[in-house]
Amino acid sequence: MPDALDRNPVPATVLGVKAGESLRLEDPERPVSVYPVFNRHSSDGVAVLVENEGVLHNGDLYSPGNSAPAPNGRCWS
């Protein structure tokens, strides 16, 4: 089903970021910082931090298995 963007398309804006640099998206309520993450799993991963909310999204960088304690001290089920 068509949504609002489908009914009223607008050109996309793409921000280029040099390799190894971070990006900050300013917002008065919820600024967002995007950090590069390099490891054996991925050479172009990112971690996204919504600072005022205390939320960090890191994709699948942390995968402890079924019985390891989570960062908050609880166990995964």
PQR file with spaces between the fields and no chain letter, atoms N, CA, C, O and H, PARSE charges and radii, in Angstrom:
ATOM       1  N    MET     1       0.835   -1.172    0.000 -0.4000 1.5000
ATOM       2  CA   MET     1       0.000    0.000    0.000 -0.0000 2.0000
ATOM       3  C    MET     1       0.881    1.237    0.000  0.5500 1.7000
ATOM       4  O    MET     1       1.855    1.305    0.750 -0.5500 1.4000
ATOM       5  N    PRO     2       0.555    2.200   -0.821 -0.5600 1.5000
ATOM       6  CA   PRO     2       1.348    3.430   -0.858  0.2800 2.0000
ATOM       7  C    PRO     2       1.283    4.179    0.472  0.5500 1.7000
ATOM       8  O    PRO     2       0.230    4.265    1.104 -0.5500 1.4000
ATOM       9  N    ASP     3       2.435    4.718    0.881 -0.4000 1.5000
ATOM      10  CA   ASP     3       2.461    5.546    2.075 -0.0000 2.0000
ATOM      11  C    ASP     3       2.631    7.005    1.676  0.5500 1.7000
ATOM      12  O    ASP     3       2.633    7.326    0.488 -0.5500 1.4000
ATOM      13  H    ASP     3       3.290    4.648    0.367  0.4000 1.0000
ATOM      14  N    ALA     4       2.775    7.894    2.663 -0.4000 1.5000
ATOM      15  CA   ALA     4       2.868    9.328    2.387 -0.0000 2.0000
ATOM      16  C    ALA     4       4.065    9.661    1.499  0.5500 1.7000
ATOM      17  O    ALA     4       3.953   10.504    0.609 -0.5500 1.4000
ATOM      18  H    ALA     4       2.773    7.634    3.628  0.4000 1.0000
ATOM      19  N    LEU     5       5.208    9.014    1.726 -0.4000 1.5000
ATOM      20  CA   LEU     5       6.389    9.285    0.899 -0.0000 2.0000
ATOM      21  C    LEU     5       6.195    8.766   -0.513  0.5500 1.7000
ATOM      22  O    LEU     5       6.663    9.386   -1.467 -0.5500 1.4000
ATOM      23  H    LEU     5       5.299    8.329    2.449  0.4000 1.0000
ATOM      24  N    ASP     6       5.517    7.645   -0.661 -0.4000 1.5000
ATOM      25  CA   ASP     6       5.232    7.102   -1.984 -0.0000 2.0000
ATOM      26  C    ASP     6       4.308    8.041   -2.763  0.5500 1.7000
ATOM      27  O    ASP     6       4.473    8.220   -3.969 -0.5500 1.4000
ATOM      28  H    ASP     6       5.137    7.141    0.115  0.4000 1.0000
ATOM      29  N    ARG     7       3.354    8.628   -2.079 -0.4000 1.5000
ATOM      30  CA   ARG     7       2.408    9.550   -2.729 -0.0000 2.0000
ATOM      31  C    ARG     7       3.037   10.902   -3.022  0.5500 1.7000
ATOM      32  O    ARG     7       2.623   11.580   -3.962 -0.5500 1.4000
ATOM      33  H    ARG     7       3.220    8.482   -1.099  0.4000 1.0000
ATOM      34  N    ASN     8       4.036   11.313   -2.231 -0.4000 1.5000
ATOM      35  CA   ASN     8       4.690   12.619   -2.393 -0.0000 2.0000
ATOM      36  C    ASN     8       6.201   12.445   -2.306  0.5500 1.7000
ATOM      37  O    ASN     8       6.807   12.849   -1.314 -0.5500 1.4000
ATOM      38  H    ASN     8       4.372   10.762   -1.466  0.4000 1.0000
ATOM      39  N    PRO     9       6.823   11.851   -3.325 -0.5600 1.5000
ATOM      40  CA   PRO     9       8.267   11.588   -3.254  0.2800 2.0000
ATOM      41  C    PRO     9       9.096   12.883   -3.181  0.5500 1.7000
ATOM      42  O    PRO     9       8.730   13.911   -3.752 -0.5500 1.4000
ATOM      43  N    VAL    10      10.199   12.797   -2.475 -0.4000 1.5000
ATOM      44  CA   VAL    10      11.153   13.906   -2.382 -0.0000 2.0000
ATOM      45  C    VAL    10      12.544   13.353   -2.646  0.5500 1.7000
ATOM      46  O    VAL    10      12.802   12.180   -2.375 -0.5500 1.4000
ATOM      47  H    VAL    10      10.497   11.962   -2.012  0.4000 1.0000
ATOM      48  N    PRO    11      13.440   14.170   -3.168 -0.5600 1.5000
ATOM      49  CA   PRO    11      14.805   13.694   -3.414  0.2800 2.0000
ATOM      50  C    PRO    11      15.495   13.331   -2.094  0.5500 1.7000
ATOM      51  O    PRO    11      15.293   13.991   -1.075 -0.5500 1.4000
ATOM      52  N    ALA    12      16.300   12.289   -2.129 -0.4000 1.5000
ATOM      53  CA   ALA    12      17.056   11.864   -0.952 -0.0000 2.0000
ATOM      54  C    ALA    12      18.287   12.742   -0.768  0.5500 1.7000
ATOM      55  O    ALA    12      18.878   13.221   -1.735 -0.5500 1.4000
ATOM      56  H    ALA    12      16.464   11.753   -2.957  0.4000 1.0000
ATOM      57  N    THR    13      18.656   12.940    0.479 -0.4000 1.5000
ATOM      58  CA   THR    13      19.891   13.640    0.812 -0.0000 2.0000
ATOM      59  C    THR    13      20.853   12.619    1.404  0.5500 1.7000
ATOM      60  O    THR    13      20.536   11.972    2.402 -0.5500 1.4000
ATOM      61  H    THR    13      18.176   12.550    1.265  0.4000 1.0000
ATOM      62  N    VAL    14      22.016   12.472    0.799 -0.4000 1.5000
ATOM      63  CA   VAL    14      23.009   11.513    1.259 -0.0000 2.0000
ATOM      64  C    VAL    14      24.196   12.281    1.822  0.5500 1.7000
ATOM      65  O    VAL    14      24.773   13.131    1.143 -0.5500 1.4000
ATOM      66  H    VAL    14      22.273   12.998   -0.011  0.4000 1.0000
ATOM      67  N    LEU    15      24.561   11.976    3.073 -0.4000 1.5000
ATOM      68  CA   LEU    15      25.717   12.614    3.697 -0.0000 2.0000
ATOM      69  C    LEU    15      26.921   11.702    3.567  0.5500 1.7000
ATOM      70  O    LEU    15      26.887   10.551    4.003 -0.5500 1.4000
ATOM      71  H    LEU    15      24.092   11.285    3.624  0.4000 1.0000
ATOM      72  N    GLY    16      27.966   12.204    2.978 -0.4000 1.5000
ATOM      73  CA   GLY    16      29.201   11.432    2.880 -0.0000 2.0000
ATOM      74  C    GLY    16      30.036   11.604    4.139  0.5500 1.7000
ATOM      75  O    GLY    16      30.163   12.713    4.657 -0.5500 1.4000
ATOM      76  H    GLY    16      27.994   13.139    2.624  0.4000 1.0000
ATOM      77  N    VAL    17      30.601   10.517    4.627 -0.4000 1.5000
ATOM      78  CA   VAL    17      31.454   10.556    5.810 -0.0000 2.0000
ATOM      79  C    VAL    17      32.733    9.805    5.477  0.5500 1.7000
ATOM      80  O    VAL    17      32.689    8.674    4.995 -0.5500 1.4000
ATOM      81  H    VAL    17      30.497    9.616    4.206  0.4000 1.0000
ATOM      82  N    LYS    18      33.859   10.430    5.733 -0.4000 1.5000
ATOM      83  CA   LYS    18      35.147    9.790    5.459 -0.0000 2.0000
ATOM      84  C    LYS    18      35.355    8.585    6.366  0.5500 1.7000
ATOM      85  O    LYS    18      34.867    8.552    7.496 -0.5500 1.4000
ATOM      86  H    LYS    18      33.894   11.350    6.125  0.4000 1.0000
ATOM      87  N    ALA    19      36.072    7.611    5.866 -0.4000 1.5000
ATOM      88  CA   ALA    19      36.362    6.390    6.625 -0.0000 2.0000
ATOM      89  C    ALA    19      36.991    6.739    7.964  0.5500 1.7000
ATOM      90  O    ALA    19      37.914    7.551    8.024 -0.5500 1.4000
ATOM      91  H    ALA    19      36.468    7.638    4.948  0.4000 1.0000
ATOM      92  N    GLY    20      36.504    6.137    9.028 -0.4000 1.5000
ATOM      93  CA   GLY    20      37.059    6.347   10.356 -0.0000 2.0000
ATOM      94  C    GLY    20      36.525    7.559   11.088  0.5500 1.7000
ATOM      95  O    GLY    20      36.856    7.761   12.256 -0.5500 1.4000
ATOM      96  H    GLY    20      35.754    5.477    8.980  0.4000 1.0000
ATOM      97  N    GLU    21      35.703    8.379   10.430 -0.4000 1.5000
ATOM      98  CA   GLU    21      35.155    9.567   11.085 -0.0000 2.0000
ATOM      99  C    GLU    21      33.763    9.280   11.625  0.5500 1.7000
ATOM     100  O    GLU    21      33.059    8.407   11.118 -0.5500 1.4000
ATOM     101  H    GLU    21      35.434    8.215    9.481  0.4000 1.0000
ATOM     102  N    SER    22      33.374   10.019   12.651 -0.4000 1.5000
ATOM     103  CA   SER    22      32.026    9.891   13.195 -0.0000 2.0000
ATOM     104  C    SER    22      31.141   10.979   12.593  0.5500 1.7000
ATOM     105  O    SER    22      31.617   11.893   11.918 -0.5500 1.4000
ATOM     106  H    SER    22      33.947   10.728   13.063  0.4000 1.0000
ATOM     107  N    LEU    23      29.853   10.855   12.853 -0.4000 1.5000
ATOM     108  CA   LEU    23      28.868   11.802   12.330 -0.0000 2.0000
ATOM     109  C    LEU    23      27.921   12.152   13.459  0.5500 1.7000
ATOM     110  O    LEU    23      27.484   11.270   14.197 -0.5500 1.4000
ATOM     111  H    LEU    23      29.467   10.112   13.401  0.4000 1.0000
ATOM     112  N    ARG    24      27.601   13.418   13.602 -0.4000 1.5000
ATOM     113  CA   ARG    24      26.631   13.852   14.612 -0.0000 2.0000
ATOM     114  C    ARG    24      25.459   14.510   13.900  0.5500 1.7000
ATOM     115  O    ARG    24      25.637   15.433   13.104 -0.5500 1.4000
ATOM     116  H    ARG    24      27.956   14.135   13.002  0.4000 1.0000
ATOM     117  N    LEU    25      24.259   14.023   14.197 -0.4000 1.5000
ATOM     118  CA   LEU    25      23.028   14.584   13.650 -0.0000 2.0000
ATOM     119  C    LEU    25      22.387   15.404   14.759  0.5500 1.7000
ATOM     120  O    LEU    25      21.849   14.858   15.722 -0.5500 1.4000
ATOM     121  H    LEU    25      24.114   13.274   14.844  0.4000 1.0000
ATOM     122  N    GLU    26      22.452   16.715   14.612 -0.4000 1.5000
ATOM     123  CA   GLU    26      21.955   17.610   15.651 -0.0000 2.0000
ATOM     124  C    GLU    26      20.432   17.614   15.677  0.5500 1.7000
ATOM     125  O    GLU    26      19.776   17.613   14.635 -0.5500 1.4000
ATOM     126  H    GLU    26      22.890   17.158   13.829  0.4000 1.0000
ATOM     127  N    ASP    27      19.890   17.618   16.876 -0.4000 1.5000
ATOM     128  CA   ASP    27      18.460   17.719   17.091 -0.0000 2.0000
ATOM     129  C    ASP    27      18.272   18.284   18.484  0.5500 1.7000
ATOM     130  O    ASP    27      18.967   17.856   19.405 -0.5500 1.4000
ATOM     131  H    ASP    27      20.423   17.618   17.722  0.4000 1.0000
ATOM     132  N    PRO    28      17.362   19.229   18.681 -0.5600 1.5000
ATOM     133  CA   PRO    28      17.219   19.838   20.010  0.2800 2.0000
ATOM     134  C    PRO    28      16.808   18.845   21.101  0.5500 1.7000
ATOM     135  O    PRO    28      17.180   19.026   22.261 -0.5500 1.4000
ATOM     136  N    GLU    29      16.059   17.814   20.758 -0.4000 1.5000
ATOM     137  CA   GLU    29      15.607   16.847   21.755 -0.0000 2.0000
ATOM     138  C    GLU    29      16.424   15.566   21.777  0.5500 1.7000
ATOM     139  O    GLU    29      16.724   15.035   22.847 -0.5500 1.4000
ATOM     140  H    GLU    29      15.757   17.668   19.816  0.4000 1.0000
ATOM     141  N    ARG    30      16.785   15.067   20.602 -0.4000 1.5000
ATOM     142  CA   ARG    30      17.467   13.773   20.522 -0.0000 2.0000
ATOM     143  C    ARG    30      18.610   13.797   19.508  0.5500 1.7000
ATOM     144  O    ARG    30      18.476   13.251   18.413 -0.5500 1.4000
ATOM     145  H    ARG    30      16.542   15.498   19.733  0.4000 1.0000
ATOM     146  N    PRO    31      19.737   14.427   19.865 -0.5600 1.5000
ATOM     147  CA   PRO    31      20.875   14.361   18.951  0.2800 2.0000
ATOM     148  C    PRO    31      21.362   12.923   18.832  0.5500 1.7000
ATOM     149  O    PRO    31      21.273   12.143   19.780 -0.5500 1.4000
ATOM     150  N    VAL    32      21.869   12.589   17.670 -0.4000 1.5000
ATOM     151  CA   VAL    32      22.322   11.231   17.382 -0.0000 2.0000
ATOM     152  C    VAL    32      23.769   11.268   16.931  0.5500 1.7000
ATOM     153  O    VAL    32      24.137   12.075   16.077 -0.5500 1.4000
ATOM     154  H    VAL    32      21.941   13.223   16.900  0.4000 1.0000
ATOM     155  N    SER    33      24.593   10.395   17.501 -0.4000 1.5000
ATOM     156  CA   SER    33      25.982   10.266   17.070 -0.0000 2.0000
ATOM     157  C    SER    33      26.169    8.881   16.459  0.5500 1.7000
ATOM     158  O    SER    33      25.710    7.880   17.009 -0.5500 1.4000
ATOM     159  H    SER    33      24.294    9.740   18.195  0.4000 1.0000
ATOM     160  N    VAL    34      26.840    8.838   15.328 -0.4000 1.5000
ATOM     161  CA   VAL    34      27.107    7.589   14.625 -0.0000 2.0000
ATOM     162  C    VAL    34      28.617    7.398   14.604  0.5500 1.7000
ATOM     163  O    VAL    34      29.350    8.254   14.107 -0.5500 1.4000
ATOM     164  H    VAL    34      27.212    9.652   14.881  0.4000 1.0000
ATOM     165  N    TYR    35      29.084    6.263   15.149 -0.4000 1.5000
ATOM     166  CA   TYR    35      30.507    5.989   15.259 -0.0000 2.0000
ATOM     167  C    TYR    35      30.894    4.788   14.399  0.5500 1.7000
ATOM     168  O    TYR    35      30.159    3.802   14.347 -0.5500 1.4000
ATOM     169  H    TYR    35      28.489    5.568   15.552  0.4000 1.0000
ATOM     170  N    PRO    36      32.035    4.865   13.729 -0.5600 1.5000
ATOM     171  CA   PRO    36      32.484    3.699   12.950  0.2800 2.0000
ATOM     172  C    PRO    36      32.951    2.588   13.873  0.5500 1.7000
ATOM     173  O    PRO    36      33.509    2.846   14.939 -0.5500 1.4000
ATOM     174  N    VAL    37      32.722    1.354   13.457 -0.4000 1.5000
ATOM     175  CA   VAL    37      33.164    0.186   14.221 -0.0000 2.0000
ATOM     176  C    VAL    37      33.873   -0.751   13.248  0.5500 1.7000
ATOM     177  O    VAL    37      33.298   -1.183   12.249 -0.5500 1.4000
ATOM     178  H    VAL    37      32.268    1.144   12.590  0.4000 1.0000
ATOM     179  N    PHE    38      35.114   -1.052   13.553 -0.4000 1.5000
ATOM     180  CA   PHE    38      35.894   -1.958   12.714 -0.0000 2.0000
ATOM     181  C    PHE    38      36.264   -3.185   13.536  0.5500 1.7000
ATOM     182  O    PHE    38      36.782   -3.053   14.645 -0.5500 1.4000
ATOM     183  H    PHE    38      35.581   -0.700   14.364  0.4000 1.0000
ATOM     184  N    ASN    39      36.010   -4.359   13.014 -0.4000 1.5000
ATOM     185  CA   ASN    39      36.392   -5.594   13.685 -0.0000 2.0000
ATOM     186  C    ASN    39      36.489   -6.713   12.654  0.5500 1.7000
ATOM     187  O    ASN    39      36.346   -6.469   11.456 -0.5500 1.4000
ATOM     188  H    ASN    39      35.589   -4.466   12.113  0.4000 1.0000
ATOM     189  N    ARG    40      36.731   -7.938   13.116 -0.4000 1.5000
ATOM     190  CA   ARG    40      36.848   -9.069   12.185 -0.0000 2.0000
ATOM     191  C    ARG    40      35.517   -9.397   11.510  0.5500 1.7000
ATOM     192  O    ARG    40      35.495   -9.985   10.429 -0.5500 1.4000
ATOM     193  H    ARG    40      36.846   -8.136   14.089  0.4000 1.0000
ATOM     194  N    HIS    41      34.425   -9.023   12.137 -0.4000 1.5000
ATOM     195  CA   HIS    41      33.090   -9.331   11.624 -0.0000 2.0000
ATOM     196  C    HIS    41      32.697   -8.416   10.464  0.5500 1.7000
ATOM     197  O    HIS    41      32.056   -8.858    9.510 -0.5500 1.4000
ATOM     198  H    HIS    41      34.443   -8.546   13.016  0.4000 1.0000
ATOM     199  N    SER    42      33.079   -7.149   10.548 -0.4000 1.5000
ATOM     200  CA   SER    42      32.644   -6.177    9.542 -0.0000 2.0000
ATOM     201  C    SER    42      33.641   -5.036    9.451  0.5500 1.7000
ATOM     202  O    SER    42      34.176   -4.594   10.468 -0.5500 1.4000
ATOM     203  H    SER    42      33.599   -6.790   11.322  0.4000 1.0000
ATOM     204  N    SER    43      33.891   -4.566    8.262 -0.4000 1.5000
ATOM     205  CA   SER    43      34.812   -3.443    8.097 -0.0000 2.0000
ATOM     206  C    SER    43      34.072   -2.116    7.952  0.5500 1.7000
ATOM     207  O    SER    43      34.705   -1.063    7.872 -0.5500 1.4000
ATOM     208  H    SER    43      33.457   -4.925    7.436  0.4000 1.0000
ATOM     209  N    ASP    44      32.751   -2.154    7.916 -0.4000 1.5000
ATOM     210  CA   ASP    44      31.997   -0.915    7.739 -0.0000 2.0000
ATOM     211  C    ASP    44      30.799   -0.826    8.680  0.5500 1.7000
ATOM     212  O    ASP    44      29.760   -0.275    8.317 -0.5500 1.4000
ATOM     213  H    ASP    44      32.237   -3.009    7.981  0.4000 1.0000
ATOM     214  N    GLY    45      30.945   -1.368    9.889 -0.4000 1.5000
ATOM     215  CA   GLY    45      29.865   -1.315   10.860 -0.0000 2.0000
ATOM     216  C    GLY    45      29.810    0.034   11.552  0.5500 1.7000
ATOM     217  O    GLY    45      30.762    0.812   11.512 -0.5500 1.4000
ATOM     218  H    GLY    45      31.789   -1.816   10.183  0.4000 1.0000
ATOM     219  N    VAL    46      28.672    0.296   12.191 -0.4000 1.5000
ATOM     220  CA   VAL    46      28.508    1.521   12.961 -0.0000 2.0000
ATOM     221  C    VAL    46      27.812    1.214   14.277  0.5500 1.7000
ATOM     222  O    VAL    46      27.101    0.217   14.401 -0.5500 1.4000
ATOM     223  H    VAL    46      27.898   -0.336   12.224  0.4000 1.0000
ATOM     224  N    ALA    47      28.023    2.076   15.247 -0.4000 1.5000
ATOM     225  CA   ALA    47      27.263    2.088   16.496 -0.0000 2.0000
ATOM     226  C    ALA    47      26.574    3.439   16.550  0.5500 1.7000
ATOM     227  O    ALA    47      27.190    4.469   16.279 -0.5500 1.4000
ATOM     228  H    ALA    47      28.600    2.887   15.146  0.4000 1.0000
ATOM     229  N    VAL    48      25.299    3.434   16.899 -0.4000 1.5000
ATOM     230  CA   VAL    48      24.492    4.655   16.901 -0.0000 2.0000
ATOM     231  C    VAL    48      24.076    4.964   18.328  0.5500 1.7000
ATOM     232  O    VAL    48      23.498    4.119   19.011 -0.5500 1.4000
ATOM     233  H    VAL    48      24.798    2.597   17.119  0.4000 1.0000
ATOM     234  N    LEU    49      24.370    6.177   18.777 -0.4000 1.5000
ATOM     235  CA   LEU    49      24.068    6.600   20.134 -0.0000 2.0000
ATOM     236  C    LEU    49      23.049    7.726   20.125  0.5500 1.7000
ATOM     237  O    LEU    49      23.282    8.774   19.522 -0.5500 1.4000
ATOM     238  H    LEU    49      24.839    6.864   18.222  0.4000 1.0000
ATOM     239  N    VAL    50      21.910    7.512   20.796 -0.4000 1.5000
ATOM     240  CA   VAL    50      20.926    8.569   21.030 -0.0000 2.0000
ATOM     241  C    VAL    50      21.179    9.026   22.462  0.5500 1.7000
ATOM     242  O    VAL    50      20.656    8.449   23.416 -0.5500 1.4000
ATOM     243  H    VAL    50      21.720    6.661   21.285  0.4000 1.0000
ATOM     244  N    GLU    51      21.989   10.072   22.593 -0.4000 1.5000
ATOM     245  CA   GLU    51      22.552   10.460   23.883 -0.0000 2.0000
ATOM     246  C    GLU    51      21.508   10.775   24.950  0.5500 1.7000
ATOM     247  O    GLU    51      21.582   10.244   26.058 -0.5500 1.4000
ATOM     248  H    GLU    51      22.414   10.540   21.819  0.4000 1.0000
ATOM     249  N    ASN    52      20.550   11.619   24.639 -0.4000 1.5000
ATOM     250  CA   ASN    52      19.589   12.044   25.652 -0.0000 2.0000
ATOM     251  C    ASN    52      18.685   10.915   26.123  0.5500 1.7000
ATOM     252  O    ASN    52      18.096   11.007   27.200 -0.5500 1.4000
ATOM     253  H    ASN    52      20.489   12.051   23.739  0.4000 1.0000
ATOM     254  N    GLU    53      18.568    9.867   25.348 -0.4000 1.5000
ATOM     255  CA   GLU    53      17.743    8.724   25.714 -0.0000 2.0000
ATOM     256  C    GLU    53      18.567    7.605   26.355  0.5500 1.7000
ATOM     257  O    GLU    53      18.008    6.669   26.928 -0.5500 1.4000
ATOM     258  H    GLU    53      19.047    9.792   24.473  0.4000 1.0000
ATOM     259  N    GLY    54      19.895    7.704   26.256 -0.4000 1.5000
ATOM     260  CA   GLY    54      20.753    6.656   26.791 -0.0000 2.0000
ATOM     261  C    GLY    54      20.641    5.357   26.016  0.5500 1.7000
ATOM     262  O    GLY    54      20.754    4.274   26.590 -0.5500 1.4000
ATOM     263  H    GLY    54      20.348    8.464   25.791  0.4000 1.0000
ATOM     264  N    VAL    55      20.419    5.464   24.703 -0.4000 1.5000
ATOM     265  CA   VAL    55      20.234    4.289   23.861 -0.0000 2.0000
ATOM     266  C    VAL    55      21.417    4.142   22.919  0.5500 1.7000
ATOM     267  O    VAL    55      21.780    5.081   22.211 -0.5500 1.4000
ATOM     268  H    VAL    55      20.328    6.344   24.237  0.4000 1.0000
ATOM     269  N    LEU    56      22.017    2.951   22.914 -0.4000 1.5000
ATOM     270  CA   LEU    56      23.102    2.629   22.004 -0.0000 2.0000
ATOM     271  C    LEU    56      22.673    1.429   21.174  0.5500 1.7000
ATOM     272  O    LEU    56      22.326    0.382   21.720 -0.5500 1.4000
ATOM     273  H    LEU    56      21.722    2.188   23.489  0.4000 1.0000
ATOM     274  N    HIS    57      22.697    1.582   19.861 -0.4000 1.5000
ATOM     275  CA   HIS    57      22.395    0.458   18.967 -0.0000 2.0000
ATOM     276  C    HIS    57      23.701    0.055   18.300  0.5500 1.7000
ATOM     277  O    HIS    57      24.375    0.881   17.684 -0.5500 1.4000
ATOM     278  H    HIS    57      22.979    2.433   19.417  0.4000 1.0000
ATOM     279  N    ASN    58      24.052   -1.207   18.425 -0.4000 1.5000
ATOM     280  CA   ASN    58      25.321   -1.647   17.859 -0.0000 2.0000
ATOM     281  C    ASN    58      25.153   -2.852   16.945  0.5500 1.7000
ATOM     282  O    ASN    58      26.111   -3.590   16.715 -0.5500 1.4000
ATOM     283  H    ASN    58      23.505   -1.878   18.926  0.4000 1.0000
ATOM     284  N    GLY    59      23.958   -3.061   16.425 -0.4000 1.5000
ATOM     285  CA   GLY    59      23.749   -4.171   15.508 -0.0000 2.0000
ATOM     286  C    GLY    59      24.003   -5.495   16.192  0.5500 1.7000
ATOM     287  O    GLY    59      23.457   -5.757   17.264 -0.5500 1.4000
ATOM     288  H    GLY    59      23.179   -2.462   16.612  0.4000 1.0000
ATOM     289  N    ASP    60      24.815   -6.320   15.593 -0.4000 1.5000
ATOM     290  CA   ASP    60      25.083   -7.641   16.167 -0.0000 2.0000
ATOM     291  C    ASP    60      26.509   -7.744   16.711  0.5500 1.7000
ATOM     292  O    ASP    60      27.129   -8.804   16.625 -0.5500 1.4000
ATOM     293  H    ASP    60      25.258   -6.107   14.723  0.4000 1.0000
ATOM     294  N    LEU    61      27.026   -6.661   17.265 -0.4000 1.5000
ATOM     295  CA   LEU    61      28.386   -6.677   17.799 -0.0000 2.0000
ATOM     296  C    LEU    61      28.485   -7.450   19.104  0.5500 1.7000
ATOM     297  O    LEU    61      29.548   -7.985   19.422 -0.5500 1.4000
ATOM     298  H    LEU    61      26.522   -5.799   17.335  0.4000 1.0000
ATOM     299  N    TYR    62      27.398   -7.521   19.868 -0.4000 1.5000
ATOM     300  CA   TYR    62      27.402   -8.238   21.138 -0.0000 2.0000
ATOM     301  C    TYR    62      26.469   -9.429   21.013  0.5500 1.7000
ATOM     302  O    TYR    62      25.256   -9.255   20.897 -0.5500 1.4000
ATOM     303  H    TYR    62      26.535   -7.087   19.610  0.4000 1.0000
ATOM     304  N    SER    63      27.009  -10.621   21.034 -0.4000 1.5000
ATOM     305  CA   SER    63      26.217  -11.835   20.900 -0.0000 2.0000
ATOM     306  C    SER    63      26.787  -12.887   21.842  0.5500 1.7000
ATOM     307  O    SER    63      27.603  -13.711   21.432 -0.5500 1.4000
ATOM     308  H    SER    63      27.994  -10.763   21.128  0.4000 1.0000
ATOM     309  N    PRO    64      26.359  -12.863   23.111 -0.5600 1.5000
ATOM     310  CA   PRO    64      26.994  -13.706   24.113  0.2800 2.0000
ATOM     311  C    PRO    64      26.572  -15.166   24.124  0.5500 1.7000
ATOM     312  O    PRO    64      27.230  -15.974   24.779 -0.5500 1.4000
ATOM     313  N    GLY    65      25.521  -15.535   23.440 -0.4000 1.5000
ATOM     314  CA   GLY    65      24.977  -16.882   23.562 -0.0000 2.0000
ATOM     315  C    GLY    65      23.799  -16.865   24.518  0.5500 1.7000
ATOM     316  O    GLY    65      23.340  -15.795   24.919 -0.5500 1.4000
ATOM     317  H    GLY    65      24.986  -14.878   22.908  0.4000 1.0000
ATOM     318  N    ASN    66      23.310  -18.030   24.884 -0.4000 1.5000
ATOM     319  CA   ASN    66      22.078  -18.098   25.666 -0.0000 2.0000
ATOM     320  C    ASN    66      22.244  -17.918   27.163  0.5500 1.7000
ATOM     321  O    ASN    66      21.288  -17.512   27.823 -0.5500 1.4000
ATOM     322  H    ASN    66      23.683  -18.899   24.558  0.4000 1.0000
ATOM     323  N    SER    67      23.403  -18.195   27.729 -0.4000 1.5000
ATOM     324  CA   SER    67      23.509  -18.182   29.186 -0.0000 2.0000
ATOM     325  C    SER    67      24.435  -17.107   29.739  0.5500 1.7000
ATOM     326  O    SER    67      24.556  -16.971   30.956 -0.5500 1.4000
ATOM     327  H    SER    67      24.180  -18.524   27.192  0.4000 1.0000
ATOM     328  N    ALA    68      25.076  -16.356   28.890 -0.4000 1.5000
ATOM     329  CA   ALA    68      25.991  -15.318   29.382 -0.0000 2.0000
ATOM     330  C    ALA    68      25.202  -14.136   29.925  0.5500 1.7000
ATOM     331  O    ALA    68      24.142  -13.812   29.388 -0.5500 1.4000
ATOM     332  H    ALA    68      24.977  -16.466   27.901  0.4000 1.0000
ATOM     333  N    PRO    69      25.691  -13.481   30.977 -0.5600 1.5000
ATOM     334  CA   PRO    69      24.977  -12.318   31.498  0.2800 2.0000
ATOM     335  C    PRO    69      25.003  -11.168   30.495  0.5500 1.7000
ATOM     336  O    PRO    69      26.010  -10.912   29.835 -0.5500 1.4000
ATOM     337  N    ALA    70      23.890  -10.500   30.403 -0.4000 1.5000
ATOM     338  CA   ALA    70      23.780   -9.317   29.535 -0.0000 2.0000
ATOM     339  C    ALA    70      24.450   -8.150   30.236  0.5500 1.7000
ATOM     340  O    ALA    70      24.726   -8.239   31.433 -0.5500 1.4000
ATOM     341  H    ALA    70      23.071  -10.707   30.939  0.4000 1.0000
ATOM     342  N    PRO    71      24.724   -7.042   29.525 -0.5600 1.5000
ATOM     343  CA   PRO    71      25.372   -5.894   30.162  0.2800 2.0000
ATOM     344  C    PRO    71      24.602   -5.356   31.357  0.5500 1.7000
ATOM     345  O    PRO    71      25.210   -4.766   32.249 -0.5500 1.4000
ATOM     346  N    ASN    72      23.283   -5.538   31.410 -0.4000 1.5000
ATOM     347  CA   ASN    72      22.495   -5.036   32.527 -0.0000 2.0000
ATOM     348  C    ASN    72      22.447   -6.022   33.688  0.5500 1.7000
ATOM     349  O    ASN    72      21.745   -5.773   34.668 -0.5500 1.4000
ATOM     350  H    ASN    72      22.788   -6.017   30.685  0.4000 1.0000
ATOM     351  N    GLY    73      23.170   -7.130   33.607 -0.4000 1.5000
ATOM     352  CA   GLY    73      23.242   -8.096   34.686 -0.0000 2.0000
ATOM     353  C    GLY    73      22.218   -9.224   34.597  0.5500 1.7000
ATOM     354  O    GLY    73      22.333  -10.215   35.318 -0.5500 1.4000
ATOM     355  H    GLY    73      23.740   -7.333   32.811  0.4000 1.0000
ATOM     356  N    ARG    74      21.236   -9.092   33.738 -0.4000 1.5000
ATOM     357  CA   ARG    74      20.244  -10.149   33.578 -0.0000 2.0000
ATOM     358  C    ARG    74      20.757  -11.172   32.564  0.5500 1.7000
ATOM     359  O    ARG    74      21.679  -10.876   31.804 -0.5500 1.4000
ATOM     360  H    ARG    74      21.143   -8.287   33.152  0.4000 1.0000
ATOM     361  N    CYS    75      20.189  -12.334   32.544 -0.4000 1.5000
ATOM     362  CA   CYS    75      20.583  -13.360   31.589 -0.0000 2.0000
ATOM     363  C    CYS    75      19.633  -13.356   30.392  0.5500 1.7000
ATOM     364  O    CYS    75      18.438  -13.091   30.522 -0.5500 1.4000
ATOM     365  H    CYS    75      19.440  -12.575   33.161  0.4000 1.0000
ATOM     366  N    TRP    76      20.186  -13.651   29.257 -0.4000 1.5000
ATOM     367  CA   TRP    76      19.374  -13.773   28.044 -0.0000 2.0000
ATOM     368  C    TRP    76      18.542  -15.042   28.160  0.5500 1.7000
ATOM     369  O    TRP    76      18.999  -16.031   28.733 -0.5500 1.4000
ATOM     370  H    TRP    76      21.157  -13.866   29.152  0.4000 1.0000
ATOM     371  N    SER    77      17.347  -15.025   27.631 -0.4000 1.5000
ATOM     372  CA   SER    77      16.535  -16.245   27.654 -0.0000 2.0000
ATOM     373  C    SER    77      16.225  -16.706   26.247  0.5500 1.7000
ATOM     374  O    SER    77      15.550  -17.719   26.063 -0.5500 1.4000
ATOM     375  H    SER    77      16.976  -14.222   27.166  0.4000 1.0000
